Amino acid sequence: MAKTPGILARRAALKLLDAVLRRGETLEQAENAALKGVDGAADRALARAIAGESLRWLTDLDEAIDSATRKRLPDDAKARMVLRLMLAQALRLDTPAHAVIATGLDLLGGGPRRLAHGVFSTLVKRETKLPDIPALPADVRERWGDMAEALAPGLVDPPEVDLALKNRDEASQRALDMGGVSLAPGHVRLPRGTPIEMLPSFDEGAWWVQDLAAQIPPRLLGQGNGKRALDLCAAPGGKTLALAARGWTVTALDMNGRRLNLLRDNLKRTRLEAEIVKANALTYVPAKRFDAILLDAPCTATGTCRRHPDVLHRIGPRQIGEMVELQRELIKQAVGWMEPGCVLIYAVCSLEAEEGEEQAKWIDQAFDLDPLPITADELPAGLEPTEEGWLRTHPGMLREAGGLDGFFVARWRKG
């Protein structure tokens, strides 16, 4: 029997959603298995988009579903899962209702199929719409406090594409040539969906992909002038490239061989140099001294919720606590390698205070380091340091220019 056109992409989207919400996997972890058998880049992209928009608007989609059922469906009921996908297509991806029904109901059988058809039809007849801004899950709102309301407008759409330039002085011309905009020296922002490897300048090696917020930590070390920098937990290497481009002699350390291969590829393409060390940072013993250490620590990555909306639904106190412990062990290692004059930058792409502000306070109390406050003139226009001299970004900032990821960054020097 012939398959319903588009059914494979919808089935893959259902597998992605199930992997995130029931098994706590990341979308990236789930992709290999979920997309197996889905041919064609367009169908694979569609599956990702359906799952991504379902997660981005999950709280609002569930509210709509609950408004059309007499008895609330369990969170993990297959009918609810499929309805989430159906509504995401209709309300976010502008898929015609008949196509949504044809592909969505094929994922169900028996009573759940009739139920989903009835709920979807009811919501279509009501001309149901989503709010202008996605609602965050209740536990996330509680954790993020006032910041939750400020950042939510930045979650409406997936982010645009940010490039970091090897030559900072080329930003204006590169932006003009590539049809983008520049928000800081050495930065270009391109429209969402730009096919990176198809850009005429890709093989030239003059840039790499890196969110604007992620470009800030290496900038805060200034020009290297041949001095030594350790990029701790370096892969896939955007910060290593940034340091090398600014004249640092870089040692890039990471224990993930696959991600280090991405770094090697980018070094080759950009014609930049760095020493690559595959090792566990918790047992690594450096053979040399460093003038600067950049610790972009493993974290919950909740700051990447614009591009990875799965983090809104699979991160909780347990994952945050585990990351805090690992970060403190890495900080202890890094501080132990510092000699007088060495600068430490601690950064996380997390919106959790425990991983950011609370860690900075702990560093101040636990170690004999001098705070080195971040100043406004070191930051892209529109961003300001905190009163403590730290940097906190979130997706609601620079909203009119397209926003940026959530990061926490702080800096110290050993006296």
DODREN-538234 format. One record per residue (C-alpha): residue number from 1; residue in one letter; z, y, x. Coordinates in nm, 3 decimals, always signed. Layout:
<rs>
(NUM 'a' (Z Y X)) ...
</rs>
This chain:
<rs>
(1 'm' (+0.000 +0.000 +0.000)) (2 'a' (-0.094 +0.344 +0.135)) (3 'k' (+0.191 +0.561 +0.256)) (4 't' (+0.256 +0.890 +0.082)) (5 'p' (+0.108 +1.162 +0.308)) (6 'g' (+0.386 +1.325 +0.508)) (7 'i' (+0.644 +1.056 +0.432)) (8 'l' (+0.695 +0.964 +0.799)) (9 'a' (+0.802 +1.319 +0.887)) (10 'r' (+1.047 +1.327 +0.594)) (11 'r' (+1.188 +0.987 +0.685)) (12 'a' (+1.240 +1.108 +1.041)) (13 'a' (+1.412 +1.424 +0.913)) (14 'l' (+1.648 +1.206 +0.707)) (15 'k' (+1.732 +1.001 +1.017)) (16 'l' (+1.803 +1.320 +1.212)) (17 'l' (+2.030 +1.456 +0.941)) (18 'd' (+2.213 +1.125 +0.912)) (19 'a' (+2.263 +1.103 +1.290)) (20 'v' (+2.423 +1.448 +1.301)) (21 'l' (+2.639 +1.435 +0.989)) (22 'r' (+2.752 +1.071 +0.994)) (23 'r' (+2.748 +0.980 +1.364)) (24 'g' (+2.816 +1.320 +1.521)) (25 'e' (+2.507 +1.307 +1.744)) (26 't' (+2.320 +1.615 +1.856)) (27 'l' (+1.969 +1.667 +1.722)) (28 'e' (+1.843 +1.622 +2.077)) (29 'q' (+2.025 +1.289 +2.116)) (30 'a' (+1.890 +1.165 +1.783)) (31 'e' (+1.526 +1.260 +1.835)) (32 'n' (+1.400 +0.962 +2.033)) (33 'a' (+1.506 +0.709 +1.772)) (34 'a' (+1.440 +0.925 +1.466)) (35 'l' (+1.090 +1.036 +1.566)) (36 'k' (+0.973 +0.695 +1.681)) (37 'g' (+0.651 +0.613 +1.499)) (38 'v' (+0.585 +0.973 +1.392)) (39 'd' (+0.243 +1.052 +1.536)) (40 'g' (+0.120 +1.400 +1.607)) (41 'a' (+0.297 +1.710 +1.731)) (42 'a' (+0.271 +1.879 +1.391)) (43 'd' (+0.453 +1.602 +1.203)) (44 'r' (+0.721 +1.578 +1.471)) (45 'a' (+0.771 +1.955 +1.457)) (46 'l' (+0.790 +1.935 +1.077)) (47 'a' (+1.062 +1.670 +1.092)) (48 'r' (+1.264 +1.886 +1.331)) (49 'a' (+1.215 +2.194 +1.113)) (50 'i' (+1.325 +2.017 +0.793)) (51 'a' (+1.637 +1.877 +0.958)) (52 'g' (+1.714 +2.204 +1.133)) (53 'e' (+1.687 +2.416 +0.819)) (54 's' (+1.892 +2.162 +0.624)) (55 'l' (+2.172 +2.200 +0.880)) (56 'r' (+2.137 +2.577 +0.908)) (57 'w' (+2.179 +2.623 +0.531)) (58 'l' (+2.384 +2.310 +0.458)) (59 't' (+2.680 +2.486 +0.293)) (60 'd' (+2.450 +2.677 +0.055)) (61 'l' (+2.232 +2.374 -0.018)) (62 'd' (+2.540 +2.172 -0.109)) (63 'e' (+2.663 +2.447 -0.338)) (64 'a' (+2.330 +2.441 -0.520)) (65 'i' (+2.337 +2.060 -0.549)) (66 'd' (+2.695 +2.065 -0.683)) (67 's' (+2.598 +2.320 -0.947)) (68 'a' (+2.351 +2.072 -1.097)) (69 't' (+2.562 +1.754 -1.105)) (70 'r' (+2.839 +1.659 -1.348)) (71 'k' (+3.022 +1.461 -1.079)) (72 'r' (+3.019 +1.569 -0.717)) (73 'l' (+2.814 +1.343 -0.495)) (74 'p' (+2.992 +1.212 -0.184)) (75 'd' (+2.902 +1.407 +0.129)) (76 'd' (+2.732 +1.107 +0.285)) (77 'a' (+2.557 +0.982 -0.029)) (78 'k' (+2.188 +0.919 +0.039)) (79 'a' (+2.091 +1.113 -0.274)) (80 'r' (+2.274 +1.420 -0.139)) (81 'm' (+2.111 +1.378 +0.202)) (82 'v' (+1.764 +1.361 +0.049)) (83 'l' (+1.831 +1.653 -0.186)) (84 'r' (+1.933 +1.865 +0.113)) (85 'l' (+1.598 +1.790 +0.274)) (86 'm' (+1.407 +1.855 -0.047)) (87 'l' (+1.574 +2.188 -0.110)) (88 'a' (+1.536 +2.298 +0.252)) (89 'q' (+1.163 +2.242 +0.223)) (90 'a' (+1.131 +2.419 -0.109)) (91 'l' (+1.361 +2.713 -0.037)) (92 'r' (+1.310 +2.766 +0.338)) (93 'l' (+0.978 +2.614 +0.436)) (94 'd' (+0.785 +2.713 +0.121)) (95 't' (+0.669 +2.357 +0.057)) (96 'p' (+0.520 +2.322 -0.295)) (97 'a' (+0.751 +2.146 -0.540)) (98 'h' (+0.505 +1.865 -0.610)) (99 'a' (+0.485 +1.781 -0.238)) (100 'v' (+0.863 +1.793 -0.207)) (101 'i' (+0.904 +1.553 -0.500)) (102 'a' (+0.632 +1.314 -0.383)) (103 't' (+0.776 +1.276 -0.035)) (104 'g' (+1.144 +1.314 -0.118)) (105 'l' (+1.170 +1.056 -0.395)) (106 'd' (+0.991 +0.799 -0.182)) (107 'l' (+1.303 +0.799 +0.036)) (108 'l' (+1.513 +0.674 -0.257)) (109 'g' (+1.507 +0.398 -0.517)) (110 'g' (+1.668 +0.316 -0.850)) (111 'g' (+1.940 +0.542 -0.988)) (112 'p' (+1.961 +0.773 -0.685)) (113 'r' (+1.587 +0.841 -0.720)) (114 'r' (+1.624 +0.943 -1.085)) (115 'l' (+1.932 +1.150 -1.000)) (116 'a' (+1.758 +1.338 -0.719)) (117 'h' (+1.455 +1.404 -0.936)) (118 'g' (+1.674 +1.543 -1.212)) (119 'v' (+1.882 +1.765 -0.985)) (120 'f' (+1.581 +1.902 -0.799)) (121 's' (+1.391 +1.970 -1.123)) (122 't' (+1.693 +2.147 -1.271)) (123 'l' (+1.727 +2.373 -0.969)) (124 'v' (+1.354 +2.452 -0.969)) (125 'k' (+1.366 +2.547 -1.338)) (126 'r' (+1.662 +2.775 -1.264)) (127 'e' (+1.454 +2.940 -0.992)) (128 't' (+1.739 +2.874 -0.749)) (129 'k' (+1.735 +3.085 -0.434)) (130 'l' (+1.938 +3.082 -0.117)) (131 'p' (+2.147 +3.385 -0.017)) (132 'd' (+2.015 +3.628 +0.241)) (133 'i' (+2.262 +3.501 +0.501)) (134 'p' (+2.370 +3.137 +0.545)) (135 'a' (+2.731 +3.053 +0.463)) (136 'l' (+2.925 +2.895 +0.747)) (137 'p' (+3.136 +2.582 +0.688)) (138 'a' (+3.495 +2.665 +0.596)) (139 'd' (+3.645 +2.523 +0.915)) (140 'v' (+3.400 +2.720 +1.129)) (141 'r' (+3.481 +3.044 +0.943)) (142 'e' (+3.851 +2.982 +1.002)) (143 'r' (+3.803 +2.917 +1.376)) (144 'w' (+3.578 +3.217 +1.438)) (145 'g' (+3.771 +3.465 +1.224)) (146 'd' (+3.623 +3.814 +1.199)) (147 'm' (+3.343 +3.716 +1.435)) (148 'a' (+3.208 +3.470 +1.176)) (149 'e' (+3.103 +3.747 +0.939)) (150 'a' (+2.952 +3.952 +1.220)) (151 'l' (+2.742 +3.671 +1.363)) (152 'a' (+2.621 +3.502 +1.042)) (153 'p' (+2.320 +3.736 +0.998)) (154 'g' (+2.196 +3.612 +1.335)) (155 'l' (+2.170 +3.256 +1.204)) (156 'v' (+1.907 +3.322 +0.936)) (157 'd' (+1.616 +3.206 +1.151)) (158 'p' (+1.565 +3.005 +1.470)) (159 'p' (+1.548 +3.228 +1.778)) (160 'e' (+1.247 +3.373 +1.949)) (161 'v' (+1.149 +3.271 +2.304)) (162 'd' (+1.312 +3.446 +2.600)) (163 'l' (+1.169 +3.440 +2.951)) (164 'a' (+1.345 +3.530 +3.275)) (165 'l' (+1.113 +3.679 +3.537)) (166 'k' (+1.118 +3.599 +3.905)) (167 'n' (+1.030 +3.962 +3.979)) (168 'r' (+1.251 +4.190 +3.768)) (169 'd' (+1.020 +4.487 +3.819)) (170 'e' (+0.736 +4.320 +3.629)) (171 'a' (+0.907 +4.316 +3.290)) (172 's' (+0.718 +4.601 +3.123)) (173 'q' (+0.375 +4.484 +3.234)) (174 'r' (+0.445 +4.118 +3.161)) (175 'a' (+0.570 +4.205 +2.812)) (176 'l' (+0.254 +4.407 +2.750)) (177 'd' (+0.025 +4.134 +2.883)) (178 'm' (+0.200 +3.855 +2.688)) (179 'g' (+0.245 +4.039 +2.359)) (180 'g' (+0.623 +4.049 +2.385)) (181 'v' (+0.906 +4.296 +2.437)) (182 's' (+1.153 +4.345 +2.719)) (183 'l' (+1.524 +4.396 +2.644)) (184 'a' (+1.642 +4.413 +3.006)) (185 'p' (+1.502 +4.423 +3.359)) (186 'g' (+1.345 +4.087 +3.433)) (187 'h' (+1.337 +3.980 +3.066)) (188 'v' (+1.054 +3.923 +2.817)) (189 'r' (+1.091 +3.808 +2.456)) (190 'l' (+0.798 +3.634 +2.286)) (191 'p' (+0.747 +3.538 +1.920)) (192 'r' (+0.905 +3.218 +1.793)) (193 'g' (+0.680 +2.917 +1.835)) (194 't' (+0.490 +3.051 +2.135)) (195 'p' (+0.344 +2.743 +2.313)) (196 'i' (+0.508 +2.795 +2.652)) (197 'e' (+0.303 +2.557 +2.863)) (198 'm' (-0.019 +2.696 +2.715)) (199 'l' (+0.050 +3.050 +2.833)) (200 'p' (-0.205 +3.155 +3.097)) (201 's' (+0.075 +3.256 +3.337)) (202 'f' (+0.272 +2.927 +3.311)) (203 'd' (+0.129 +2.772 +3.627)) (204 'e' (+0.170 +3.100 +3.810)) (205 'g' (+0.543 +3.030 +3.826)) (206 'a' (+0.648 +3.390 +3.764)) (207 'w' (+0.902 +3.307 +3.492)) (208 'w' (+1.109 +3.038 +3.322)) (209 'v' (+1.250 +2.998 +2.970)) (210 'q' (+1.611 +3.116 +2.935)) (211 'd' (+1.797 +3.286 +2.651)) (212 'l' (+1.885 +3.649 +2.719)) (213 'a' (+2.261 +3.575 +2.705)) (214 'a' (+2.222 +3.292 +2.956)) (215 'q' (+2.043 +3.530 +3.193)) (216 'i' (+2.351 +3.752 +3.224)) (217 'p' (+2.596 +3.541 +3.436)) (218 'p' (+2.374 +3.517 +3.747)) (219 'r' (+2.285 +3.887 +3.713)) (220 'l' (+2.655 +3.966 +3.755)) (221 'l' (+2.643 +3.842 +4.115)) (222 'g' (+2.385 +4.102 +4.213)) (223 'q' (+2.152 +4.065 +4.512)) (224 'g' (+2.223 +3.773 +4.741)) (225 'n' (+2.077 +3.898 +5.069)) (226 'g' (+2.098 +3.545 +5.207)) (227 'k' (+2.460 +3.484 +5.109)) (228 'r' (+2.561 +3.140 +4.982)) (229 'a' (+2.612 +3.065 +4.613)) (230 'l' (+2.720 +2.743 +4.446)) (231 'd' (+2.575 +2.687 +4.101)) (232 'l' (+2.825 +2.439 +3.960)) (233 'c' (+2.698 +2.222 +3.674)) (234 'a' (+2.356 +2.367 +3.749)) (235 'a' (+2.098 +2.160 +3.561)) (236 'p' (+1.851 +2.223 +3.406)) (237 'g' (+1.856 +2.515 +3.644)) (238 'g' (+1.786 +2.854 +3.489)) (239 'k' (+2.077 +3.013 +3.671)) (240 't' (+1.978 +2.848 +4.001)) (241 'l' (+1.631 +2.999 +3.967)) (242 'a' (+1.780 +3.340 +3.887)) (243 'l' (+2.007 +3.332 +4.193)) (244 'a' (+1.730 +3.213 +4.423)) (245 'a' (+1.499 +3.485 +4.292)) (246 'r' (+1.762 +3.746 +4.384)) (247 'g' (+1.794 +3.631 +4.741)) (248 'w' (+2.088 +3.390 +4.726)) (249 't' (+2.096 +3.073 +4.933)) (250 'v' (+2.175 +2.838 +4.647)) (251 't' (+2.339 +2.498 +4.630)) (252 'a' (+2.275 +2.353 +4.284)) (253 'l' (+2.521 +2.078 +4.194)) (254 'd' (+2.502 +1.850 +3.892)) (255 'm' (+2.560 +1.482 +3.814)) (256 'n' (+2.277 +1.443 +3.561)) (257 'g' (+1.975 +1.307 +3.746)) (258 'r' (+1.729 +1.359 +3.459)) (259 'r' (+1.822 +1.723 +3.420)) (260 'l' (+1.813 +1.775 +3.797)) (261 'n' (+1.453 +1.653 +3.788)) (262 'l' (+1.377 +1.938 +3.547)) (263 'l' (+1.531 +2.174 +3.802)) (264 'r' (+1.314 +2.028 +4.079)) (265 'd' (+1.005 +2.075 +3.863)) (266 'n' (+1.094 +2.438 +3.791)) (267 'l' (+1.168 +2.512 +4.156)) (268 'k' (+0.828 +2.371 +4.247)) (269 'r' (+0.649 +2.568 +3.974)) (270 't' (+0.824 +2.896 +4.055)) (271 'r' (+0.801 +2.842 +4.433)) (272 'l' (+1.172 +2.908 +4.471)) (273 'e' (+1.413 +2.717 +4.694)) (274 'a' (+1.757 +2.567 +4.645)) (275 'e' (+1.956 +2.278 +4.785)) (276 'i' (+2.004 +2.017 +4.513)) (277 'v' (+2.316 +1.800 +4.521)) (278 'k' (+2.363 +1.514 +4.275)) (279 'a' (+2.739 +1.467 +4.254)) (280 'n' (+3.038 +1.477 +4.024)) (281 'a' (+3.191 +1.822 +4.060)) (282 'l' (+3.540 +1.674 +4.013)) (283 't' (+3.506 +1.467 +4.332)) (284 'y' (+3.261 +1.679 +4.532)) (285 'v' (+3.377 +1.807 +4.871)) (286 'p' (+3.166 +2.101 +4.992)) (287 'a' (+3.064 +2.101 +5.355)) (288 'k' (+3.028 +2.478 +5.369)) (289 'r' (+3.191 +2.793 +5.238)) (290 'f' (+3.041 +2.994 +4.954)) (291 'd' (+3.030 +3.367 +4.893)) (292 'a' (+3.002 +3.312 +4.519)) (293 'i' (+3.059 +3.029 +4.271)) (294 'l' (+2.895 +3.031 +3.929)) (295 'l' (+3.062 +2.787 +3.691)) (296 'd' (+2.861 +2.763 +3.372)) (297 'a' (+3.096 +2.499 +3.240)) (298 'p' (+3.023 +2.210 +3.005)) (299 'c' (+3.132 +2.320 +2.660)) (300 't' (+3.090 +2.262 +2.288)) (301 'a' (+2.778 +2.484 +2.298)) (302 't' (+2.862 +2.641 +1.961)) (303 'g' (+2.706 +2.961 +2.091)) (304 't' (+2.365 +2.796 +2.064)) (305 'c' (+2.396 +2.755 +1.686)) (306 'r' (+2.083 +2.963 +1.625)) (307 'r' (+1.866 +2.697 +1.789)) (308 'h' (+2.100 +2.399 +1.747)) (309 'p' (+2.254 +2.429 +1.398)) (310 'd' (+2.398 +2.078 +1.432)) (311 'v' (+2.691 +2.231 +1.626)) (312 'l' (+2.807 +2.396 +1.303)) (313 'h' (+2.882 +2.052 +1.154)) (314 'r' (+2.983 +1.817 +1.435)) (315 'i' (+3.222 +2.027 +1.647)) (316 'g' (+3.592 +2.034 +1.565)) (317 'p' (+3.936 +2.050 +1.730)) (318 'r' (+3.894 +1.716 +1.910)) (319 'q' (+3.570 +1.814 +2.084)) (320 'i' (+3.705 +2.161 +2.168)) (321 'g' (+4.023 +2.012 +2.317)) (322 'e' (+3.825 +1.768 +2.532)) (323 'm' (+3.606 +2.047 +2.667)) (324 'v' (+3.903 +2.271 +2.743)) (325 'e' (+4.059 +1.997 +2.957)) (326 'l' (+3.735 +1.935 +3.148)) (327 'q' (+3.680 +2.308 +3.200)) (328 'r' (+4.028 +2.349 +3.349)) (329 'e' (+3.968 +2.066 +3.593)) (330 'l' (+3.641 +2.224 +3.701)) (331 'i' (+3.804 +2.566 +3.734)) (332 'k' (+4.077 +2.418 +3.956)) (333 'q' (+3.808 +2.265 +4.177)) (334 'a' (+3.610 +2.588 +4.201)) (335 'v' (+3.915 +2.802 +4.281)) (336 'g' (+4.017 +2.552 +4.549)) (337 'w' (+3.687 +2.611 +4.729)) (338 'm' (+3.716 +2.991 +4.726)) (339 'e' (+3.785 +3.175 +5.051)) (340 'p' (+3.875 +3.546 +5.075)) (341 'g' (+3.594 +3.760 +4.938)) (342 'c' (+3.441 +3.482 +4.729)) (343 'v' (+3.346 +3.577 +4.372)) (344 'l' (+3.390 +3.335 +4.080)) (345 'i' (+3.201 +3.369 +3.754)) (346 'y' (+3.317 +3.152 +3.464)) (347 'a' (+3.077 +3.122 +3.170)) (348 'v' (+3.040 +2.907 +2.858)) (349 'c' (+2.783 +2.911 +2.578)) (350 's' (+3.064 +2.865 +2.328)) (351 'l' (+3.204 +3.079 +2.049)) (352 'e' (+3.544 +2.910 +2.064)) (353 'a' (+3.828 +3.130 +2.192)) (354 'e' (+3.993 +2.826 +2.353)) (355 'e' (+3.690 +2.781 +2.579)) (356 'g' (+3.640 +3.150 +2.651)) (357 'e' (+3.910 +3.413 +2.616)) (358 'e' (+4.198 +3.166 +2.640)) (359 'q' (+4.054 +3.013 +2.957)) (360 'a' (+4.022 +3.356 +3.116)) (361 'k' (+4.387 +3.431 +3.037)) (362 'w' (+4.485 +3.096 +3.188)) (363 'i' (+4.292 +3.173 +3.507)) (364 'd' (+4.470 +3.510 +3.535)) (365 'q' (+4.808 +3.339 +3.504)) (366 'a' (+4.743 +3.024 +3.707)) (367 'f' (+4.566 +3.156 +4.017)) (368 'd' (+4.597 +3.437 +4.268)) (369 'l' (+4.260 +3.596 +4.193)) (370 'd' (+4.170 +3.959 +4.138)) (371 'p' (+3.989 +4.031 +3.810)) (372 'l' (+3.648 +4.187 +3.873)) (373 'p' (+3.569 +4.360 +3.544)) (374 'i' (+3.216 +4.350 +3.407)) (375 't' (+3.074 +4.699 +3.349)) (376 'a' (+2.835 +4.824 +3.082)) (377 'd' (+2.569 +4.922 +3.335)) (378 'e' (+2.540 +4.556 +3.440)) (379 'l' (+2.448 +4.448 +3.086)) (380 'p' (+2.138 +4.472 +2.866)) (381 'a' (+2.132 +4.785 +2.653)) (382 'g' (+2.340 +4.741 +2.337)) (383 'l' (+2.601 +4.511 +2.492)) (384 'e' (+2.947 +4.623 +2.601)) (385 'p' (+3.224 +4.446 +2.792)) (386 't' (+3.561 +4.385 +2.628)) (387 'e' (+3.869 +4.591 +2.711)) (388 'e' (+3.965 +4.317 +2.959)) (389 'g' (+3.633 +4.348 +3.141)) (390 'w' (+3.496 +4.022 +3.001)) (391 'l' (+3.172 +3.973 +2.809)) (392 'r' (+3.156 +3.815 +2.464)) (393 't' (+2.817 +3.780 +2.294)) (394 'h' (+2.728 +3.622 +1.960)) (395 'p' (+2.411 +3.574 +1.752)) (396 'g' (+2.475 +3.881 +1.538)) (397 'm' (+2.444 +4.114 +1.838)) (398 'l' (+2.111 +4.286 +1.911)) (399 'r' (+2.011 +4.161 +1.566)) (400 'e' (+1.723 +4.405 +1.519)) (401 'a' (+1.576 +4.290 +1.849)) (402 'g' (+1.609 +3.923 +1.757)) (403 'g' (+1.967 +3.844 +1.858)) (404 'l' (+2.097 +3.625 +2.139)) (405 'd' (+2.313 +3.319 +2.196)) (406 'g' (+2.691 +3.325 +2.198)) (407 'f' (+2.839 +3.339 +2.548)) (408 'f' (+3.167 +3.417 +2.715)) (409 'v' (+3.161 +3.543 +3.075)) (410 'a' (+3.438 +3.661 +3.308)) (411 'r' (+3.453 +3.735 +3.682)) (412 'w' (+3.713 +3.730 +3.963)) (413 'r' (+3.729 +3.778 +4.339)) (414 'k' (+3.964 +3.609 +4.585)) (415 'g' (+4.149 +3.872 +4.786)) 
</rs>
